């Protein structure tokens, strides 16, 4: 390996770490399950807030409909929590033999 200093050494070290991480993922693809499931849950949760806000802004509707609005948000939160816990249990079951 040629003499490296400063930023070139950091790039070489980063490349080595990335190739080692890629090799681990290539050997055990179940490691991708949790990040993918977490990303999907985050997108669903974001959509549950963004879609009503965008539709409300486009139609001029008010977001302060009292108790009914609070109930719908709490149901969305409980649903996303249940989905994440279900996915986490399935993911952790893969590693407990």
C-alpha positions in Angstrom: 0.0 0.0 0.0 1.5 3.4 -0.9 2.2 6.0 1.7 -1.1 7.8 2.6 -1.7 10.8 4.8 -4.7 12.9 5.8 -7.8 12.6 3.8 -6.5 9.8 1.5 -6.0 7.6 4.5 -9.6 8.3 5.6 -10.9 7.5 2.2 -9.0 4.2 2.2 -10.2 3.3 5.7 -13.8 4.2 4.8 -13.6 2.0 1.7 -12.3 -0.9 3.7 -15.1 -0.5 6.3 -17.7 -0.3 3.5 -16.5 -3.4 1.7 -16.5 -5.3 5.0 -20.0 -4.2 5.8 -21.1 -5.1 2.2 -19.6 -8.6 2.6 -21.5 -9.1 5.9 -24.8 -8.1 4.3 -24.1 -10.3 1.3 -23.6 -13.3 3.6 -26.6 -12.6 5.9 -29.5 -10.8 4.1 -31.8 -11.0 7.2 -29.8 -8.1 8.6 -31.6 -5.9 6.1 -35.0 -6.8 7.5 -35.0 -4.4 10.4 -33.8 -1.2 8.5 -36.3 -1.9 5.7 -39.2 -2.5 8.1 -38.3 0.6 10.1 -38.2 2.7 6.9 -41.5 1.4 5.8 -43.1 2.1 9.2 -41.6 5.6 9.2 -43.0 6.3 5.7 -46.5 5.1 6.8 -46.3 7.3 9.9 -45.2 10.3 8.0 -48.0 9.8 5.4 -50.5 9.6 8.2 -49.6 13.1 9.2 -48.7 14.6 5.8 -51.8 13.4 3.7 -54.4 15.0 6.0 -52.4 18.2 6.4 -51.9 18.5 2.6 -55.6 17.7 1.9 -56.6 20.1 4.5 -54.5 22.9 3.0 -55.7 22.2 -0.5 -59.4 22.1 0.5 -59.3 24.8 3.2 -60.6 22.5 5.8 -59.7 23.1 9.5 -57.5 20.6 11.3 -59.3 21.4 14.6 -62.3 19.2 14.5 -62.1 18.5 18.3 -62.1 15.1 19.8 -62.7 13.2 16.5 -59.3 14.5 15.1 -57.5 13.5 18.3 -59.0 9.9 18.1 -57.9 9.4 14.5 -54.3 10.5 15.3 -54.2 8.2 18.4 -55.4 5.3 16.3 -52.7 6.0 13.7 -50.1 6.0 16.4 -51.3 2.8 18.0 -51.3 1.1 14.6 -47.8 2.1 13.7 -46.6 1.0 17.1 -48.2 -2.4 16.7 -46.7 -2.8 13.2 -43.2 -2.0 14.5 -43.4 -4.3 17.5 -44.7 -7.1 15.3 -41.8 -6.7 12.9 -39.3 -6.4 15.7 -40.6 -9.7 17.2 -40.3 -11.5 13.9 -36.8 -10.1 13.4 -35.6 -11.1 16.9 -37.0 -14.6 16.4 -34.6 -15.0 13.5 -31.7 -14.8 15.9 -32.9 -16.7 18.8 -32.3 -20.4 18.1 
